[in-house]
Amino acid sequence: MYNIVAMSIKKQIPFLLFVLLLAACTDEEKQPDSKAEGTMDAIVLDSDNTAYLSWDEYYSKNDIHFSIDSFIANDTINAELLIRSVDLSDDFYNLYGRLIEYNDDSSKFIDPFSYSLIMENENGKLIARGGEVDHEVTVVDIKTKTSTRLLFCGPSCEIQKAFWYNENIVGIMGLTSEYSDEYFTPVIWFVNIKNGLMIPYYYNSTVSLEETEDYLEKYLNSKGIEYEN
């Protein structure tokens, strides 16, 4: 009797192994495709990309060697995404609508300035004033009314522009002055909005405080906003 049972089990082993292998393959197929979520090792700094144009033109006036091609990738950072609910009122759009950047299907937008700038409407004219010394860049999902923090930094950095690199990766252009009060290093932070992975690309040199101080004003003016520093 024992031999009969043992032989029966032995005959079923190949079938059981096949079932387990099939299940493993099925589970593997259910795993999210990292490429679909945007990998961080495929960033290409294309100097012809119009997203960099105003930045490149501004800094290359004082530094003829300034070029997007001169930015060097640093170590990948596993940043923590902070998600919270957000009130998308008409007041928000009226005040900050010119400064947000929508994705291709307008289901999300980047908000680079509402945290650090105070916006007021004075007789139909938008006026921007410096507010918080800290800076925050978020992506807002309009349908779910949630805001995801991509980057938060203190007075040692300045946010100057943000753009969609692709549907899952946001580029944030700005400055950091971690080691000096007189010189800044231009940097582009690329952040995956799905998993928080971040790669900062640093310029291989620095720019002076004098060279950077009126970029924000010119950028706001291009949006029809006056800046009172």
Backbone as CSV, one residue per row, in Angstrom:
resi,resn,N_x,N_y,N_z,CA_x,CA_y,CA_z,C_x,C_y,C_z
1,MET,0.835,-1.200,0.000,0.000,0.000,0.000,0.869,1.249,0.000
2,TYR,1.885,1.235,0.830,2.809,2.369,0.929,3.496,2.624,-0.395
3,ASN,3.914,1.530,-1.060,4.605,1.667,-2.333,3.698,2.282,-3.402
4,ILE,2.424,1.882,-3.358,1.460,2.401,-4.338,1.289,3.910,-4.173
5,VAL,1.140,4.381,-2.898,0.977,5.811,-2.614,2.225,6.579,-3.031
6,ALA,3.405,6.010,-2.680,4.675,6.667,-3.007,4.824,6.819,-4.505
7,MET,4.460,5.741,-5.244,4.570,5.802,-6.696,3.617,6.844,-7.276
8,SER,2.409,6.937,-6.661,1.416,7.903,-7.128,1.931,9.333,-6.948
9,ILE,2.524,9.583,-5.765,3.059,10.923,-5.477,4.205,11.241,-6.418
10,LYS,5.051,10.207,-6.635,6.213,10.389,-7.495,5.795,10.787,-8.904
11,LYS,4.697,10.177,-9.380,4.209,10.494,-10.708,3.667,11.919,-10.784
12,GLN,3.183,12.442,-9.626,2.576,13.773,-9.635,3.611,14.894,-9.496
13,ILE,4.855,14.545,-9.102,5.863,15.580,-8.864,6.119,16.443,-10.088
14,PRO,6.326,15.869,-11.273,6.540,16.734,-12.454,5.387,17.690,-12.703
15,PHE,4.154,17.188,-12.511,2.983,18.051,-12.708,2.954,19.186,-11.699
16,LEU,3.277,18.867,-10.418,3.283,19.891,-9.374,4.354,20.949,-9.657
17,LEU,5.514,20.502,-10.110,6.579,21.440,-10.446,6.148,22.365,-11.572
18,PHE,5.429,21.814,-12.553,4.931,22.620,-13.655,3.957,23.679,-13.174
19,VAL,3.053,23.278,-12.245,2.069,24.220,-11.697,2.759,25.348,-10.951
20,LEU,3.780,24.980,-10.117,4.500,25.997,-9.358,5.246,26.952,-10.271
21,LEU,5.845,26.417,-11.326,6.564,27.252,-12.280,5.617,28.197,-13.000
22,LEU,4.451,27.686,-13.374,3.452,28.508,-14.055,2.980,29.629,-13.144
23,ALA,2.772,29.303,-11.858,2.315,30.314,-10.896,3.368,31.395,-10.715
24,ALA,4.635,30.966,-10.674,5.719,31.934,-10.497,5.789,32.876,-11.684
25,CYS,5.627,32.326,-12.886,5.651,33.165,-14.086,4.499,34.148,-14.087
26,THR,3.323,33.657,-13.653,2.144,34.512,-13.608,2.353,35.663,-12.644
27,ASP,2.936,35.357,-11.441,3.203,36.402,-10.468,4.191,37.413,-11.005
28,GLU,5.180,36.901,-11.746,6.186,37.802,-12.299,5.567,38.747,-13.319
29,GLU,4.602,38.239,-14.093,3.943,39.079,-15.081,3.104,40.162,-14.422
30,LYS,2.677,39.945,-13.190,1.841,40.911,-12.503,2.657,42.032,-11.886
31,GLN,3.996,41.847,-11.807,4.828,42.878,-11.215,4.811,44.118,-12.095
32,PRO,4.838,45.303,-11.496,4.814,46.530,-12.298,6.052,46.640,-13.153
33,ASP,5.865,47.136,-14.350,6.961,47.338,-15.285,7.702,48.610,-14.917
34,SER,8.956,48.460,-14.515,9.713,49.628,-14.073,9.874,50.641,-15.201
35,LYS,9.920,50.172,-16.435,10.057,51.098,-17.557,8.795,51.923,-17.720
36,ALA,7.648,51.293,-17.437,6.388,52.031,-17.556,6.319,53.147,-16.538
37,GLU,6.982,52.972,-15.393,6.955,53.987,-14.353,8.071,55.013,-14.533
38,GLY,8.933,54.818,-15.491,9.989,55.787,-15.752,11.260,55.433,-15.019
39,THR,12.233,54.904,-15.717,13.495,54.577,-15.070,14.333,55.833,-14.931
40,MET,15.275,55.797,-13.986,16.084,56.967,-13.720,17.460,56.885,-14.362
41,ASP,17.747,55.789,-15.057,19.059,55.656,-15.674,19.026,56.015,-17.156
42,ALA,17.936,56.601,-17.611,17.805,56.917,-19.038,17.650,58.418,-19.272
43,ILE,18.062,59.243,-18.287,17.950,60.684,-18.429,18.934,61.171,-19.490
44,VAL,18.427,61.954,-20.434,19.263,62.528,-21.485,19.120,64.049,-21.420
45,LEU,20.233,64.738,-21.237,20.212,66.198,-21.217,20.382,66.711,-22.642
46,ASP,19.279,66.975,-23.277,19.265,67.432,-24.660,19.232,68.957,-24.682
47,SER,20.327,69.570,-25.118,20.416,71.029,-25.109,19.406,71.679,-26.059
48,ASP,18.834,70.900,-26.967,17.821,71.440,-27.885,16.417,71.430,-27.291
49,ASN,16.281,70.826,-26.120,14.976,70.780,-25.456,14.586,72.195,-25.032
50,THR,13.423,72.656,-25.461,12.999,74.028,-25.161,12.799,74.272,-23.670
51,ALA,12.670,73.217,-22.877,12.501,73.378,-21.427,13.703,74.076,-20.803
52,TYR,14.883,73.883,-21.415,16.101,74.473,-20.864,16.413,75.846,-21.458
53,LEU,15.667,76.254,-22.455,16.064,77.388,-23.276,16.274,78.671,-22.474
54,SER,15.285,79.106,-21.694,15.400,80.372,-20.979,16.528,80.329,-19.953
55,TRP,16.711,79.187,-19.351,17.777,79.014,-18.361,19.137,79.101,-19.040
56,ASP,19.279,78.384,-20.132,20.545,78.350,-20.872,20.904,79.745,-21.383
57,GLU,19.935,80.437,-21.962,20.189,81.767,-22.503,20.575,82.752,-21.400
58,TYR,19.934,82.631,-20.258,20.184,83.574,-19.165,21.605,83.438,-18.623
59,TYR,22.020,82.214,-18.286,23.319,82.034,-17.642,24.480,82.059,-18.631
60,SER,24.246,81.716,-19.879,25.337,81.727,-20.850,25.737,83.149,-21.239
61,LYS,24.909,84.158,-20.905,25.279,85.545,-21.190,26.507,85.958,-20.384
62,ASN,26.601,85.483,-19.155,27.746,85.814,-18.302,28.813,84.726,-18.292
63,ASP,28.438,83.536,-18.687,29.374,82.417,-18.708,29.243,81.729,-20.061
64,ILE,30.156,82.061,-20.969,30.031,81.544,-22.336,30.174,80.027,-22.389
65,HIS,30.703,79.443,-21.321,30.879,77.993,-21.285,29.652,77.277,-20.706
66,PHE,28.683,78.064,-20.202,27.502,77.446,-19.600,26.713,76.676,-20.650
67,SER,26.440,75.420,-20.360,25.683,74.585,-21.287,25.040,73.446,-20.528
68,ILE,23.877,73.065,-20.959,23.188,71.933,-20.338,24.040,70.671,-20.444
69,ASP,24.856,70.596,-21.488,25.725,69.432,-21.665,26.797,69.332,-20.585
70,SER,26.995,70.424,-19.826,28.054,70.449,-18.812,27.577,69.993,-17.435
71,PHE,26.340,69.536,-17.351,25.813,69.068,-16.070,26.163,67.595,-15.870
72,ILE,26.560,67.262,-14.645,27.032,65.912,-14.336,26.118,65.263,-13.298
73,ALA,25.720,64.031,-13.556,24.824,63.317,-12.642,25.534,62.972,-11.343
74,ASN,24.818,63.110,-10.249,25.309,62.706,-8.941,24.642,61.387,-8.568
75,ASP,24.867,60.939,-7.338,24.285,59.671,-6.892,22.767,59.739,-6.837
76,THR,22.134,58.627,-7.137,20.675,58.533,-7.031,20.255,58.580,-5.574
77,ILE,19.216,59.360,-5.301,18.696,59.526,-3.944,17.326,58.882,-3.861
78,ASN,17.092,58.140,-2.809,15.777,57.530,-2.590,14.957,58.481,-1.728
79,ALA,14.349,59.470,-2.355,13.609,60.503,-1.633,12.240,59.994,-1.183
80,GLU,11.749,60.574,-0.108,10.439,60.179,0.425,9.363,61.117,-0.119
81,LEU,8.345,60.546,-0.729,7.250,61.333,-1.272,6.206,61.590,-0.183
82,LEU,5.844,62.848,-0.009,4.816,63.225,0.956,3.538,63.543,0.188
83,ILE,2.483,62.767,0.456,1.212,62.941,-0.253,0.166,63.492,0.712
84,ARG,-0.544,64.511,0.282,-1.572,65.113,1.130,-2.697,65.645,0.249
85,SER,-3.843,65.898,0.863,-4.973,66.455,0.113,-4.722,67.940,-0.136
86,VAL,-5.349,68.468,-1.186,-5.112,69.867,-1.551,-6.421,70.508,-1.990
87,ASP,-6.567,71.788,-1.697,-7.773,72.533,-2.058,-7.513,73.283,-3.359
88,LEU,-8.132,72.822,-4.426,-7.947,73.457,-5.728,-9.060,74.479,-5.970
89,SER,-8.968,75.587,-5.282,-10.002,76.615,-5.372,-9.768,77.527,-6.569
90,ASP,-10.778,78.301,-6.905,-10.625,79.270,-7.987,-9.538,80.283,-7.655
91,ASP,-9.397,80.628,-6.377,-8.367,81.577,-5.967,-6.979,81.058,-6.307
92,PHE,-6.762,79.765,-6.106,-5.454,79.197,-6.411,-5.142,79.359,-7.896
93,TYR,-6.089,78.966,-8.748,-5.857,79.051,-10.186,-5.713,80.505,-10.649
94,ASN,-6.482,81.413,-10.064,-6.396,82.817,-10.443,-5.039,83.417,-10.095
95,LEU,-4.470,82.970,-8.978,-3.209,83.540,-8.515,-1.984,82.808,-9.072
96,TYR,-2.057,81.473,-9.106,-0.867,80.695,-9.470,-0.992,79.963,-10.814
97,GLY,-2.117,80.132,-11.483,-2.359,79.379,-12.707,-1.318,79.587,-13.796
98,ARG,-0.700,80.760,-13.842,0.304,81.031,-14.877,1.645,80.347,-14.580
99,LEU,1.798,79.867,-13.370,3.089,79.320,-12.952,3.093,77.793,-12.828
100,ILE,1.959,77.167,-13.097,1.915,75.709,-13.007,2.146,75.105,-14.390
101,GLU,2.652,73.868,-14.401,2.986,73.190,-15.653,2.187,71.892,-15.756
102,TYR,1.287,71.818,-16.736,0.440,70.636,-16.902,1.191,69.541,-17.658
103,ASN,0.790,68.297,-17.379,1.307,67.176,-18.171,0.522,67.096,-19.487
104,ASP,0.813,66.095,-20.301,0.243,66.034,-21.654,-1.276,65.974,-21.673
105,ASP,-1.883,65.232,-20.736,-3.341,65.109,-20.757,-4.021,66.027,-19.735
106,SER,-3.250,66.932,-19.145,-3.773,67.922,-18.186,-4.443,67.296,-16.966
107,SER,-4.066,66.056,-16.640,-4.614,65.405,-15.444,-3.812,65.759,-14.195
108,LYS,-2.585,66.239,-14.404,-1.701,66.619,-13.293,-0.974,67.905,-13.672
109,PHE,-0.473,68.591,-12.642,0.373,69.740,-12.922,1.451,69.873,-11.848
110,ILE,2.567,70.489,-12.260,3.651,70.779,-11.327,3.388,72.146,-10.711
111,ASP,3.558,72.231,-9.406,3.419,73.500,-8.686,4.772,73.832,-8.045
112,PRO,5.578,74.700,-8.681,6.903,74.976,-8.140,6.995,76.194,-7.220
113,PHE,5.931,77.036,-7.166,6.104,78.333,-6.521,5.086,78.706,-5.446
114,SER,3.975,78.012,-5.345,2.931,78.482,-4.417,3.388,78.431,-2.960
115,TYR,4.369,77.584,-2.656,4.860,77.491,-1.274,5.741,78.685,-0.914
116,SER,6.547,79.151,-1.860,7.566,80.166,-1.541,7.209,81.577,-1.993
117,LEU,6.183,81.705,-2.829,5.795,83.025,-3.312,4.401,83.407,-2.815
118,ILE,4.273,84.646,-2.405,2.960,85.202,-2.056,2.442,85.948,-3.281
119,MET,1.274,85.548,-3.754,0.695,86.167,-4.941,-0.539,86.978,-4.543
120,GLU,-0.639,88.175,-5.093,-1.791,89.031,-4.838,-2.268,89.659,-6.137
121,ASN,-3.566,89.840,-6.221,-4.161,90.505,-7.376,-4.512,91.927,-6.972
122,GLU,-3.765,92.871,-7.521,-3.992,94.275,-7.186,-4.540,95.002,-8.412
123,ASN,-5.841,95.248,-8.386,-6.522,95.943,-9.491,-6.283,95.252,-10.830
124,GLY,-6.394,93.910,-10.799,-6.250,93.130,-12.019,-4.812,92.820,-12.395
125,LYS,-3.869,93.264,-11.589,-2.452,93.016,-11.869,-1.910,92.029,-10.831
126,LEU,-1.237,90.975,-11.317,-0.674,89.982,-10.401,0.683,90.447,-9.907
127,ILE,0.822,90.441,-8.581,2.068,90.846,-7.924,2.592,89.672,-7.117
128,ALA,3.870,89.348,-7.301,4.506,88.264,-6.540,5.503,88.855,-5.553
129,ARG,5.464,88.311,-4.351,6.415,88.725,-3.315,7.006,87.491,-2.654
130,GLY,8.226,87.628,-2.199,8.865,86.513,-1.507,8.143,86.190,-0.218
131,GLY,7.940,84.913,0.043,7.262,84.477,1.263,8.185,83.627,2.101
132,GLU,7.955,82.320,2.093,8.776,81.393,2.855,10.206,81.347,2.305
133,VAL,11.170,81.205,3.222,12.558,81.056,2.775,12.812,79.636,2.280
134,ASP,11.934,78.713,2.679,12.040,77.341,2.185,11.347,77.231,0.831
135,HIS,11.664,76.143,0.125,11.084,75.920,-1.196,10.514,74.508,-1.275
136,GLU,9.403,74.399,-1.992,8.756,73.096,-2.163,8.231,72.997,-3.587
137,VAL,8.436,71.835,-4.182,7.881,71.558,-5.509,6.982,70.332,-5.395
138,THR,5.768,70.447,-5.884,4.810,69.347,-5.789,4.203,69.042,-7.153
139,VAL,3.632,67.843,-7.254,2.797,67.473,-8.398,1.387,67.260,-7.881
140,VAL,0.434,67.917,-8.501,-0.958,67.852,-8.064,-1.757,66.990,-9.033
141,ASP,-2.467,66.015,-8.484,-3.385,65.182,-9.262,-4.764,65.819,-9.153
142,ILE,-5.268,66.318,-10.264,-6.517,67.079,-10.241,-7.705,66.203,-9.868
143,LYS,-7.751,64.969,-10.365,-8.888,64.081,-10.110,-8.970,63.688,-8.642
144,THR,-7.845,63.306,-8.060,-7.852,62.846,-6.663,-7.671,63.992,-5.672
145,LYS,-7.364,65.181,-6.184,-7.121,66.359,-5.348,-6.063,66.069,-4.285
146,THR,-4.978,65.481,-4.757,-3.849,65.200,-3.876,-2.591,65.865,-4.409
147,SER,-1.730,66.221,-3.486,-0.467,66.863,-3.818,0.676,65.966,-3.346
148,THR,1.647,65.719,-4.226,2.798,64.895,-3.888,4.048,65.760,-3.877
149,ARG,4.679,65.852,-2.698,5.901,66.652,-2.598,7.065,65.896,-3.233
150,LEU,7.731,66.565,-4.202,8.878,65.974,-4.878,10.194,66.473,-4.307
151,LEU,10.213,67.734,-3.900,11.457,68.342,-3.417,11.135,69.393,-2.375
152,PHE,11.905,69.378,-1.300,11.782,70.402,-0.260,13.188,70.784,0.159
153,CYS,13.475,72.083,0.148,14.814,72.524,0.555,14.720,73.886,1.225
154,GLY,15.738,74.215,1.996,15.760,75.449,2.761,16.372,76.610,2.006
155,PRO,16.834,77.620,2.738,17.369,78.841,2.119,18.614,78.607,1.271
156,SER,19.253,77.463,1.432,20.475,77.195,0.667,20.182,76.824,-0.780
157,CYS,18.915,76.738,-1.151,18.582,76.445,-2.547,17.518,77.411,-3.043
158,GLU,17.388,77.485,-4.346,16.361,78.323,-4.968,15.787,77.583,-6.164
159,ILE,14.467,77.548,-6.253,13.784,76.915,-7.377,13.536,77.974,-8.445
160,GLN,13.893,77.674,-9.688,13.726,78.662,-10.748,12.784,78.211,-11.859
161,LYS,12.624,76.913,-12.032,11.748,76.439,-13.102,11.516,74.946,-12.921
162,ALA,10.385,74.434,-13.417,10.114,72.993,-13.378,9.413,72.594,-14.674
163,PHE,9.622,71.352,-15.101,9.048,70.898,-16.366,8.847,69.383,-16.319
164,TRP,8.039,68.881,-17.247,7.811,67.442,-17.377,8.871,66.864,-18.309
165,TYR,9.746,66.031,-17.774,10.718,65.328,-18.615,9.995,64.239,-19.402
166,ASN,9.140,63.498,-18.717,8.190,62.591,-19.357,7.010,62.438,-18.403
167,GLU,6.122,61.513,-18.653,4.900,61.435,-17.849,5.150,61.041,-16.397
168,ASN,6.308,60.464,-16.106,6.593,60.019,-14.740,7.773,60.714,-14.085
169,ILE,8.493,61.516,-14.848,9.680,62.176,-14.303,9.567,63.683,-14.492
170,VAL,9.812,64.400,-13.397,9.776,65.866,-13.406,11.196,66.394,-13.266
171,GLY,11.512,67.411,-14.052,12.791,68.098,-13.935,12.601,69.409,-13.188
172,ILE,13.464,69.662,-12.203,13.379,70.880,-11.391,14.705,71.621,-11.510
173,MET,14.668,72.817,-12.054,15.879,73.594,-12.283,16.022,74.650,-11.200
174,GLY,17.229,74.723,-10.624,17.431,75.682,-9.558,18.892,75.839,-9.195
175,LEU,19.115,76.339,-7.992,20.459,76.638,-7.518,20.640,76.096,-6.113
176,THR,21.875,75.767,-5.780,22.182,75.382,-4.413,23.450,76.092,-3.976
177,SER,23.489,76.485,-2.717,24.651,77.206,-2.188,25.065,76.595,-0.856
178,GLU,25.214,75.303,-0.834,25.492,74.592,0.405,26.840,74.966,1.013
179,TYR,27.778,75.389,0.174,29.137,75.636,0.675,29.577,77.093,0.584
180,SER,28.686,77.984,0.186,29.084,79.380,0.032,27.852,80.272,0.016
181,ASP,28.039,81.517,0.498,26.956,82.498,0.457,27.063,83.406,-0.763
182,GLU,28.163,83.315,-1.497,28.398,84.208,-2.619,28.281,83.518,-3.978
183,TYR,28.407,82.205,-3.980,28.366,81.467,-5.243,27.342,80.342,-5.170
184,PHE,26.683,80.117,-6.298,25.670,79.072,-6.388,26.068,78.054,-7.449
185,THR,25.626,76.834,-7.243,25.806,75.796,-8.251,24.463,75.515,-8.906
186,PRO,24.328,75.762,-10.202,23.084,75.384,-10.890,22.908,73.866,-10.851
187,VAL,21.684,73.438,-10.642,21.405,72.005,-10.529,20.042,71.702,-11.133
188,ILE,19.921,70.528,-11.721,18.625,70.034,-12.204,18.327,68.751,-11.459
189,TRP,17.266,68.764,-10.662,16.835,67.558,-9.961,15.811,66.834,-10.826
190,PHE,16.060,65.588,-11.149,15.073,64.759,-11.853,14.452,63.808,-10.837
191,VAL,13.124,63.855,-10.721,12.428,63.089,-9.690,11.356,62.222,-10.329
192,ASN,11.370,60.939,-9.990,10.329,60.019,-10.442,9.128,60.172,-9.511
193,ILE,7.992,60.607,-10.055,6.825,60.888,-9.218,6.142,59.622,-8.720
194,LYS,6.537,58.450,-9.248,5.935,57.187,-8.835,6.621,56.590,-7.606
195,ASN,7.959,56.716,-7.559,8.685,56.035,-6.480,9.636,56.935,-5.705
196,GLY,9.750,58.205,-6.099,10.576,59.143,-5.351,12.052,59.119,-5.686
197,LEU,12.477,58.249,-6.587,13.890,58.225,-6.951,14.288,59.562,-7.581
198,MET,15.434,60.081,-7.139,15.888,61.394,-7.594,17.350,61.326,-8.019
199,ILE,17.646,61.967,-9.150,19.030,62.124,-9.576,19.289,63.617,-9.794
200,PRO,20.147,64.233,-8.974,20.516,65.622,-9.220,21.673,65.701,-10.222
201,TYR,21.552,66.619,-11.175,22.624,66.890,-12.130,23.200,68.269,-11.808
202,TYR,24.490,68.323,-11.477,25.131,69.559,-11.072,25.973,70.140,-12.201
203,TYR,25.918,71.475,-12.318,26.807,72.160,-13.244,28.240,71.997,-12.752
204,ASN,29.189,71.909,-13.686,30.568,71.630,-13.294,31.330,72.859,-12.810
205,SER,30.601,73.969,-12.605,31.214,75.169,-12.067,30.167,75.901,-11.226
206,THR,30.448,77.131,-10.834,29.502,77.911,-10.038,29.180,79.215,-10.745
207,VAL,28.130,79.877,-10.271,27.766,81.207,-10.754,27.671,82.124,-9.542
208,SER,27.929,83.404,-9.754,27.911,84.340,-8.636,26.485,84.727,-8.266
209,LEU,26.332,85.213,-7.041,25.027,85.668,-6.571,24.486,86.763,-7.473
210,GLU,25.360,87.641,-7.921,24.952,88.742,-8.792,24.363,88.232,-10.106
211,GLU,24.911,87.119,-10.610,24.434,86.559,-11.870,23.048,85.941,-11.745
212,THR,22.657,85.554,-10.539,21.416,84.792,-10.361,20.245,85.623,-9.870
213,GLU,20.511,86.811,-9.339,19.498,87.488,-8.540,18.270,87.967,-9.301
214,ASP,18.381,88.205,-10.616,17.198,88.706,-11.319,16.569,87.687,-12.264
215,TYR,17.022,86.413,-12.199,16.411,85.410,-13.078,14.921,85.243,-12.763
216,LEU,14.599,85.092,-11.476,13.208,84.859,-11.095,12.322,86.009,-11.528
217,GLU,12.813,87.235,-11.363,12.023,88.394,-11.769,11.729,88.354,-13.269
218,LYS,12.752,88.035,-14.061,12.554,87.973,-15.510,11.604,86.837,-15.893
219,TYR,11.716,85.727,-15.185,10.827,84.603,-15.475,9.371,84.969,-15.155
220,LEU,9.160,85.609,-14.004,7.804,86.003,-13.620,7.261,87.055,-14.584
221,ASN,8.106,87.989,-14.973,7.682,89.014,-15.934,7.236,88.398,-17.248
222,SER,7.904,87.316,-17.662,7.530,86.645,-18.918,6.148,86.004,-18.823
223,LYS,5.685,85.796,-17.589,4.343,85.233,-17.349,3.315,86.322,-17.080
224,GLY,3.731,87.582,-17.204,2.809,88.695,-16.940,2.627,88.982,-15.475
225,ILE,3.625,88.669,-14.660,3.556,88.852,-13.211,4.666,89.801,-12.772
226,GLU,4.328,90.808,-11.976,5.337,91.696,-11.424,5.936,91.089,-10.163
227,TYR,7.227,91.332,-9.966,7.905,90.760,-8.807,8.447,91.882,-7.936
228,GLU,8.050,91.868,-6.677,8.559,92.829,-5.701,9.364,92.060,-4.664
229,ASN,10.644,92.187,-4.757,11.538,91.416,-3.870,11.720,92.144,-2.533
